[in-house]
Amino acid sequence: MYVVISYDIPEDKRRTKIHKILKSYGQWMQYSVFECELTETQYAKLRSRLSKLIKPEQDSIRFYFLCRCCQAKVERIGGEALRDDTIFFV
């Protein structure tokens, strides 16, 4: 599944922890936005890890799921090039 994750975490220490976790699952696109290609198991693990760190009364994390059709409609202007995670065996 392809997921766009955005977060709003006011505390620096907690925000840094969230960022590091998300960076291990996907590509950092903007200050508080990641794009991740996840299996259902990876998503469950990620969501669990993030849930343990946040303070729900202060923090916000949003998950936007994009189908394959919608992914093709994402338009980008500028920014970092998308990472190619394709593995080729010779």
N, C-alpha and C positions, 0 to 999 in steps of 0.2 A: 504494500500500500504506500502511496505517496502522500506525505503529510507536510504541510507548512505549519510551523510552530512559532508562535510569537509569545513574548513574555514581557511583563511589566513588574519588575522587582525593585522597590525603592532602596533596599539596603545593599551596599556594595559587596560585602562579604558573601551574602546569600546569592546575589546576582552572579558573582564570579563562579560560584559552585554550579549554579544552573547552567551557565555558559559552557563550562568545562564538560559537564555531562552531555549536553546537546551536541557539542563539537565531536564527541566520540560516536555519535549516531548519524550525523548528517553534515551538510555544508552550511556554513555561516554565510548568510546572504546580505544582511544589513544588521545594524546595531542589536536589535533584539528579535531577529527573524532567522529561522533555520529552515532548510528544505531537507527532508529525510525520506529515504526509501527504506521502509521497514517491513519486516514480517509481523504477523500478529503477535508472536512471542516477543519480539524485540519491542514492539509498541507497549505491550503489557508491562515488561520489565522497565522500560523508560518511564512510563506513567507512574509506576510504583515508586521508582527512585525519586522522581520530581515531587510527588505527593508527600514524601517523607521530609523534604527540605523546606517546602514553602510554608508561609503563614497565610492561610486563606483569607483572613480579614484584611491583609495588607497587599498580598501578591496576586497576580493573575497570570495564568498560562493558558493559551488557546491553541487548539489543534484543529486545523482545517484539512480535511481529506479531499484529495483531488483524484478523480477517476482518470484513466488514460486519455480519454477524449478531452477532458479539461486541461490536462497537463500540456497538451499540444497547443492550447489556446493561450498559454502564459506568454506574455510579451515582455521582453527585457530590453532596457536601454541603459547601457553603461554597466558599471560594477564588475565584479569578478566573474571570469568565465566559469561556466559550470564544470564541475569535476567529472571526469569520465571514469566511472567505476567498472567499466567493462573489462573482463579478463579474457585474454585470448591465449589458447594453448597451441603450441606449434608441434 
